[in-house]
């Protein structure tokens, strides 16, 4: 096989390329590998490299200048031993191609060494085309895809988010392999891809061949004589033959006679080529035929006798040939036709051999002497936001608690970050626009100087997907963080990739919510202690396409999800906590803020009316709001039930009471609940009136439903309604926050009219339904005279707009409700 030609994947189009190596040569990769992959439409390959090699070289000159993260992804694999496989997998919707060899990704090994390997692939249509025989390539392709999937399943191996996303994307691309029938039963196969992620390689070889009579093996590096004895015992071979290359092979030949209890010989490989031999192979013979194992494993215990949990990570091929096949090593295998060599007669004087004490790969079981005290699992720099600021996101493992972290680059830039972290949590650092260059592509370590602790080094990688930070926040919070931020971008430009990212995020949230409803393991996708979402990336899936719903449909999906979560979170047989209520309220608030966002953007003229169905957008808001109003009583009843349990059940009460809170009804959480029942709806009412979109129409019915919900609520919630010292300043704070959020100053049509009109409507209707209502308020120990006066003064300012806003009719206000309004005014 011509390794350089194999890099082109038989000339087929490549969507994703996964490559693994022990050492890595960035100059070779940029000069030889990338151009070949780029010709086949692969825009961003992923290279998985041994973590020790990564840490030793990441600050070296050629690695430091390499376009890691922009032209390709380079991810260290923190296996328990050495990460040693040499597997390349090329994926597309129409084809698959793979190579498994002994060659690492370097100029010397691809161009100047004798290697051994196997390559194959097929196009998808071949599976139904009688002219092509896919043969065993189909099963091998599925096995190799499974190898990469399994790498992600081993905790701590692949920790970088971009790399994990990329592997999942590639394996998802090849899901069509699962849709097709295996062309050849496993019992008829004679080619297998083997790795030791679950089971030792030699155990798998023994399971697939018959009794072994003779074994020949060659590798640049042999284990100790005792290891070779274990290999012989496992194979139970009668005769052993070890092939060595003078000056290149590392082997303790002097200890073989004492260690081995069976016939063996040592032969020298002789060749006139200037190439050096890096191939590793083992041939086995028996009356069943001949087999050959080749690929990455040397003849060592960590490569052949142990699973990856106790040794290296290795991969190779096993080919089995029946006795009638006279030239079993033809084709892609290492043999005289492809690399002329001959073997000497058995060496009589083993001490005469000139061998290396250590292989040119280094002592393969040796780990880094400089591993960190805790793990820097990932380092990402987000794209700059509209304010020019970006965010450095560091994922840490093996450390938690309250500490001051020192984040430092290899060029001397530093940040001190005090933080309290949970296990395997994130450390976040804001980066101003003028500081971004110092951190972009920097090599970073994180230390805790006070304790003398430090992490491993890792290259900062720029996020590969626009809006990834928002995507991450949305999915990890269960949809309550950053969703309105991303939605604002979508509303301004529905054709941008933001719409695709938002669609993927909400689709995943809906899927997880549905799995929870069906009794899956991830029943509460809502941040703070909730199960993690699948780590699927929006990379290269975002953007305008036929699969991205229209903007009205996106808004509908988002609102319905938030509404359903607000209700479902409160439906639990488990012991409720403040966190239960907080998560429900966050979904309810996000719901209101989404409708508010649409209306404000309309008022500001920032909706892209040329490409947006604006009428359809607000028709969707109206429809969804009607559904929420119908469900609001159910939300209130469930909140009341939680308050009742907190007041009556000791175990629940302990969750709500702290040193600062003596009574359940004093918990500040209930004020937050109240805000979502009065202030959020009143702001939607205000902006709906200003925009003239009729989202809250009929408004008298909307006001009635808000009033009914508050009346239904537990006193712990509705007590805030009649507290002027809370309502009046809080209304002002809400408006000021709105102006800040939209950064438009006085251009935002924000006034308190909506809140005042809704409050006045509620007060008047309470008086109508209960003539003694105001007397009860004045005699209530919870409300002072000043509280009621400030409340009335605030509410009656809506006298001029309550009819205009449509909460009551003109005749109704001037006649039917006149006396009740006068009673409210008399509180002044």
Secondary structure as the mmCIF struct_conf table of DSSP 4:
data_model
#
loop_
_struct_conf.conf_type_id
_struct_conf.id
_struct_conf.beg_label_comp_id
_struct_conf.beg_label_asym_id
_struct_conf.beg_label_seq_id
_struct_conf.end_label_comp_id
_struct_conf.end_label_asym_id
_struct_conf.end_label_seq_id
HELX_RH_AL_P HELX_RH_AL_P1 UNK A 3 UNK A 6
TURN_TY1_P TURN_TY1_P1 UNK A 7 UNK A 8
HELX_RH_3T_P HELX_RH_3T_P1 UNK A 9 UNK A 11
BEND BEND1 UNK A 15 UNK A 15
STRN STRN1 UNK A 16 UNK A 21
BEND BEND2 UNK A 22 UNK A 23
STRN STRN2 UNK A 24 UNK A 24
HELX_RH_AL_P HELX_RH_AL_P2 UNK A 26 UNK A 28
HELX_RH_PI_P HELX_RH_PI_P1 UNK A 29 UNK A 33
HELX_RH_AL_P HELX_RH_AL_P3 UNK A 34 UNK A 39
TURN_TY1_P TURN_TY1_P2 UNK A 40 UNK A 41
BEND BEND3 UNK A 44 UNK A 44
STRN STRN3 UNK A 45 UNK A 50
HELX_RH_AL_P HELX_RH_AL_P4 UNK A 51 UNK A 57
TURN_TY1_P TURN_TY1_P3 UNK A 58 UNK A 59
BEND BEND4 UNK A 60 UNK A 60
HELX_RH_AL_P HELX_RH_AL_P5 UNK A 61 UNK A 64
TURN_TY1_P TURN_TY1_P4 UNK A 65 UNK A 65
BEND BEND5 UNK A 66 UNK A 66
STRN STRN4 UNK A 68 UNK A 68
TURN_TY1_P TURN_TY1_P5 UNK A 69 UNK A 71
STRN STRN5 UNK A 72 UNK A 77
BEND BEND6 UNK A 80 UNK A 81
STRN STRN6 UNK A 83 UNK A 83
STRN STRN7 UNK A 87 UNK A 91
BEND BEND7 UNK A 93 UNK A 94
STRN STRN8 UNK A 95 UNK A 101
BEND BEND8 UNK A 102 UNK A 102
STRN STRN9 UNK A 105 UNK A 105
BEND BEND9 UNK A 106 UNK A 106
HELX_RH_AL_P HELX_RH_AL_P6 UNK A 107 UNK A 111
BEND BEND10 UNK A 112 UNK A 112
STRN STRN10 UNK A 113 UNK A 114
STRN STRN11 UNK A 117 UNK A 123
HELX_RH_3T_P HELX_RH_3T_P2 UNK A 124 UNK A 128
TURN_TY1_P TURN_TY1_P6 UNK A 130 UNK A 131
TURN_TY1_P TURN_TY1_P7 UNK A 135 UNK A 136
HELX_RH_AL_P HELX_RH_AL_P7 UNK A 137 UNK A 153
BEND BEND11 UNK A 154 UNK A 154
TURN_TY1_P TURN_TY1_P8 UNK A 155 UNK A 157
HELX_RH_AL_P HELX_RH_AL_P8 UNK A 161 UNK A 173
TURN_TY1_P TURN_TY1_P9 UNK A 174 UNK A 175
HELX_RH_AL_P HELX_RH_AL_P9 UNK A 176 UNK A 179
BEND BEND12 UNK A 180 UNK A 180
BEND BEND13 UNK A 183 UNK A 184
HELX_RH_3T_P HELX_RH_3T_P3 UNK A 186 UNK A 188
STRN STRN12 UNK A 191 UNK A 195
BEND BEND14 UNK A 197 UNK A 199
HELX_RH_AL_P HELX_RH_AL_P10 UNK A 201 UNK A 208
BEND BEND15 UNK A 209 UNK A 209
STRN STRN13 UNK A 214 UNK A 218
BEND BEND16 UNK A 220 UNK A 220
STRN STRN14 UNK A 221 UNK A 222
HELX_RH_AL_P HELX_RH_AL_P11 UNK A 225 UNK A 235
TURN_TY1_P TURN_TY1_P10 UNK A 236 UNK A 236
BEND BEND17 UNK A 238 UNK A 238
STRN STRN15 UNK A 239 UNK A 244
TURN_TY1_P TURN_TY1_P11 UNK A 246 UNK A 248
STRN STRN16 UNK A 250 UNK A 250
HELX_RH_3T_P HELX_RH_3T_P4 UNK A 253 UNK A 255
HELX_RH_AL_P HELX_RH_AL_P12 UNK A 256 UNK A 259
BEND BEND18 UNK A 262 UNK A 262
STRN STRN17 UNK A 263 UNK A 270
BEND BEND19 UNK A 274 UNK A 274
HELX_LH_PP_P HELX_LH_PP_P1 UNK A 275 UNK A 275
STRN STRN18 UNK A 276 UNK A 277
STRN STRN19 UNK A 281 UNK A 286
TURN_TY1_P TURN_TY1_P12 UNK A 287 UNK A 288
STRN STRN20 UNK A 289 UNK A 295
BEND BEND20 UNK A 296 UNK A 296
STRN STRN21 UNK A 299 UNK A 299
BEND BEND21 UNK A 300 UNK A 300
HELX_RH_PI_P HELX_RH_PI_P2 UNK A 301 UNK A 305
BEND BEND22 UNK A 306 UNK A 306
TURN_TY1_P TURN_TY1_P13 UNK A 308 UNK A 310
BEND BEND23 UNK A 311 UNK A 311
STRN STRN22 UNK A 313 UNK A 313
STRN STRN23 UNK A 315 UNK A 321
TURN_TY1_P TURN_TY1_P14 UNK A 323 UNK A 324
BEND BEND24 UNK A 326 UNK A 326
TURN_TY1_P TURN_TY1_P15 UNK A 328 UNK A 329
TURN_TY1_P TURN_TY1_P16 UNK A 331 UNK A 332
BEND BEND25 UNK A 333 UNK A 333
TURN_TY1_P TURN_TY1_P17 UNK A 336 UNK A 338
BEND BEND26 UNK A 339 UNK A 339
STRN STRN24 UNK A 342 UNK A 343
HELX_LH_PP_P HELX_LH_PP_P2 UNK A 344 UNK A 344
BEND BEND27 UNK A 345 UNK A 345
HELX_LH_PP_P HELX_LH_PP_P3 UNK A 346 UNK A 347
BEND BEND28 UNK A 348 UNK A 348
HELX_RH_3T_P HELX_RH_3T_P5 UNK A 350 UNK A 352
STRN STRN25 UNK A 356 UNK A 356
BEND BEND29 UNK A 357 UNK A 358
TURN_TY1_P TURN_TY1_P18 UNK A 360 UNK A 361
TURN_TY1_P TURN_TY1_P19 UNK A 364 UNK A 365
HELX_LH_PP_P HELX_LH_PP_P4 UNK A 366 UNK A 368
TURN_TY1_P TURN_TY1_P20 UNK A 369 UNK A 370
BEND BEND30 UNK A 373 UNK A 373
STRN STRN26 UNK A 374 UNK A 374
STRN STRN27 UNK A 375 UNK A 381
HELX_LH_PP_P HELX_LH_PP_P5 UNK A 382 UNK A 384
TURN_TY1_P TURN_TY1_P21 UNK A 386 UNK A 387
BEND BEND31 UNK A 388 UNK A 388
STRN STRN28 UNK A 390 UNK A 397
BEND BEND32 UNK A 398 UNK A 398
STRN STRN29 UNK A 401 UNK A 409
TURN_TY1_P TURN_TY1_P22 UNK A 410 UNK A 411
BEND BEND33 UNK A 412 UNK A 412
STRN STRN30 UNK A 414 UNK A 421
TURN_TY1_P TURN_TY1_P23 UNK A 423 UNK A 424
STRN STRN31 UNK A 426 UNK A 431
HELX_RH_3T_P HELX_RH_3T_P6 UNK A 433 UNK A 435
HELX_RH_AL_P HELX_RH_AL_P13 UNK A 436 UNK A 439
TURN_TY1_P TURN_TY1_P24 UNK A 440 UNK A 441
STRN STRN32 UNK A 443 UNK A 448
HELX_RH_3T_P HELX_RH_3T_P7 UNK A 449 UNK A 451
TURN_TY1_P TURN_TY1_P25 UNK A 452 UNK A 452
STRN STRN33 UNK A 453 UNK A 454
STRN STRN34 UNK A 455 UNK A 455
STRN STRN35 UNK A 458 UNK A 459
STRN STRN36 UNK A 461 UNK A 462
BEND BEND34 UNK A 464 UNK A 465
TURN_TY1_P TURN_TY1_P26 UNK A 466 UNK A 467
HELX_RH_AL_P HELX_RH_AL_P14 UNK A 468 UNK A 477
TURN_TY1_P TURN_TY1_P27 UNK A 478 UNK A 478
BEND BEND35 UNK A 479 UNK A 479
BEND BEND36 UNK A 481 UNK A 482
HELX_RH_AL_P HELX_RH_AL_P15 UNK A 483 UNK A 492
TURN_TY1_P TURN_TY1_P28 UNK A 494 UNK A 495
BEND BEND37 UNK A 496 UNK A 496
HELX_RH_AL_P HELX_RH_AL_P16 UNK A 497 UNK A 517
TURN_TY1_P TURN_TY1_P29 UNK A 518 UNK A 519
BEND BEND38 UNK A 521 UNK A 521
BEND BEND39 UNK A 526 UNK A 527
TURN_TY1_P TURN_TY1_P30 UNK A 528 UNK A 529
HELX_LH_PP_P HELX_LH_PP_P6 UNK A 530 UNK A 534
TURN_TY1_P TURN_TY1_P31 UNK A 539 UNK A 541
BEND BEND40 UNK A 543 UNK A 544
TURN_TY1_P TURN_TY1_P32 UNK A 546 UNK A 547
BEND BEND41 UNK A 548 UNK A 548
HELX_LH_PP_P HELX_LH_PP_P7 UNK A 549 UNK A 550
HELX_RH_AL_P HELX_RH_AL_P17 UNK A 551 UNK A 568
TURN_TY1_P TURN_TY1_P33 UNK A 569 UNK A 570
BEND BEND42 UNK A 573 UNK A 574
HELX_LH_PP_P HELX_LH_PP_P8 UNK A 575 UNK A 576
HELX_RH_AL_P HELX_RH_AL_P18 UNK A 578 UNK A 603
TURN_TY1_P TURN_TY1_P34 UNK A 604 UNK A 605
BEND BEND43 UNK A 607 UNK A 607
TURN_TY1_P TURN_TY1_P35 UNK A 609 UNK A 611
BEND BEND44 UNK A 612 UNK A 612
HELX_RH_AL_P HELX_RH_AL_P19 UNK A 614 UNK A 648
HELX_RH_AL_P HELX_RH_AL_P20 UNK A 650 UNK A 656
BEND BEND45 UNK A 659 UNK A 660
BEND BEND46 UNK A 663 UNK A 663
HELX_RH_3T_P HELX_RH_3T_P8 UNK A 664 UNK A 666
TURN_TY1_P TURN_TY1_P36 UNK A 668 UNK A 668
HELX_RH_AL_P HELX_RH_AL_P21 UNK A 669 UNK A 677
TURN_TY1_P TURN_TY1_P37 UNK A 678 UNK A 678
HELX_RH_AL_P HELX_RH_AL_P22 UNK A 679 UNK A 691
TURN_TY1_P TURN_TY1_P38 UNK A 692 UNK A 692
TURN_TY1_P TURN_TY1_P39 UNK A 695 UNK A 696
BEND BEND47 UNK A 698 UNK A 698
HELX_RH_AL_P HELX_RH_AL_P23 UNK A 699 UNK A 712
BEND BEND48 UNK A 713 UNK A 713
HELX_RH_AL_P HELX_RH_AL_P24 UNK A 715 UNK A 718
HELX_RH_3T_P HELX_RH_3T_P9 UNK A 719 UNK A 722
HELX_RH_AL_P HELX_RH_AL_P25 UNK A 724 UNK A 742
TURN_TY1_P TURN_TY1_P40 UNK A 743 UNK A 743
HELX_RH_3T_P HELX_RH_3T_P10 UNK A 745 UNK A 747
BEND BEND49 UNK A 748 UNK A 748
BEND BEND50 UNK A 752 UNK A 752
HELX_RH_AL_P HELX_RH_AL_P26 UNK A 753 UNK A 769
TURN_TY1_P TURN_TY1_P41 UNK A 771 UNK A 772
HELX_RH_AL_P HELX_RH_AL_P27 UNK A 773 UNK A 778
TURN_TY1_P TURN_TY1_P42 UNK A 779 UNK A 779
TURN_TY1_P TURN_TY1_P43 UNK A 781 UNK A 782
HELX_RH_AL_P HELX_RH_AL_P28 UNK A 785 UNK A 795
HELX_RH_3T_P HELX_RH_3T_P11 UNK A 796 UNK A 800
TURN_TY1_P TURN_TY1_P44 UNK A 801 UNK A 806
BEND BEND51 UNK A 807 UNK A 808
HELX_RH_AL_P HELX_RH_AL_P29 UNK A 810 UNK A 811
HELX_RH_PI_P HELX_RH_PI_P3 UNK A 812 UNK A 816
TURN_TY1_P TURN_TY1_P45 UNK A 817 UNK A 817
HELX_RH_AL_P HELX_RH_AL_P30 UNK A 818 UNK A 825
TURN_TY1_P TURN_TY1_P46 UNK A 826 UNK A 827
#
